[in-house]
Amino acid sequence: MPRSMTGQGHAHHESSLGTFVVELRTVNNRGFKLSARLGDQLNVLEPQVDGLVRSQVRRGTVQMNVHWRKTGAAGNCQIDQDVIRAYYRQLDALREELGCRHEIDLSRLATLPGALVDAVAGDYDQEAVWQELAAAISAAILNLNSMRDREGAAMGRQLESDLNLMTLTLGKIRSRAPLVIDNYRDRLRTKVDSYLRQEGVSVETPELLREVQIYADRSDISEEITRLDSHIVLFSEALSAAESSGRKLDFVIQEMLRETNTIGSKASDAEIAHCVVEIKCTLERMRELVQNIE
């Protein structure tokens, strides 16, 4: 079943070490990319976080925010006075430059990045923290994948509908193809007979048939129809696989588009040309969906 690369997930995990809040958001990407904001205390665990997320999300850009509120953490927080002073000096200089009369609020400075530090940031068991953090991340990924699966199921239904439409259109091409040669032969015979009557000359039937055969060989699309039909079957099988691959589906669409273009260029027939346009429009819709499948 296809899974969308776009989704959101959230988890709120309580433990003896405190509360872990994990927020996830994913968007489509050709490969895997994790952008994690863990905070100063958890940055040391970034390799483990990357490995855990990568094991459960194959493709897409993952944006992660993690908040850890320690048990009794309020008493452990201290103000980094050097950071506050640096913020104040820069803002004070900017205020004078702009001629601003408003006073600088120190309480607001305390909310800026790096203003508050954990007095015991290094005094914790990393392995114990990782176990709790991993549980929170796994729960968030579970919620994320649930949303992506629902969206992927809707995309799968649309792709199946488009695939059925393309199969019907290809059937029209298959039925029309033999008539193209007959129509060409009739048109050619009419033109030749008209010209011969005007000029008072004759031409042997084998020569006329040879010309028709050359056209038939040049405009034969039976192989392209067969290959396109096999690509449709392959796409359907890949779409219904247990772990549908967006890359594989995109590759199959490229092959289907190649065969469709060849059919359009070889078959000089208005009805087939209309069918080719219909198939190409269908493939374009399918490609837009497939590019968001994991």
Secondary structure, DSSP 8 states (H G I E B T S, - for coil): ---BS-EEEEEEEEETTEEEEEEEEEE--SSEEEEEE--TTTGGGHHHHHHHHHHH--SEEEEEEEEEEETTGGGGEEE-HHHHHHHHHHHHHHHHHHT------HHHHTTSTTSEEETTTT-S-HHHHHHHHHHHHHHHHHHHHHHHHHHHHHHHHHHHHHHHHHHHHHHHHHHHHHHHHHHHHHHHHHHHHHHHHHHT----HHHHHHHHHHHHHHT--HHHHHHHHHHHHHHHHHHTSTT--HHHHHHHHHHHHHHHHHHHHH---HHHHHHHHHHHHHHHHHHHHHTTB-
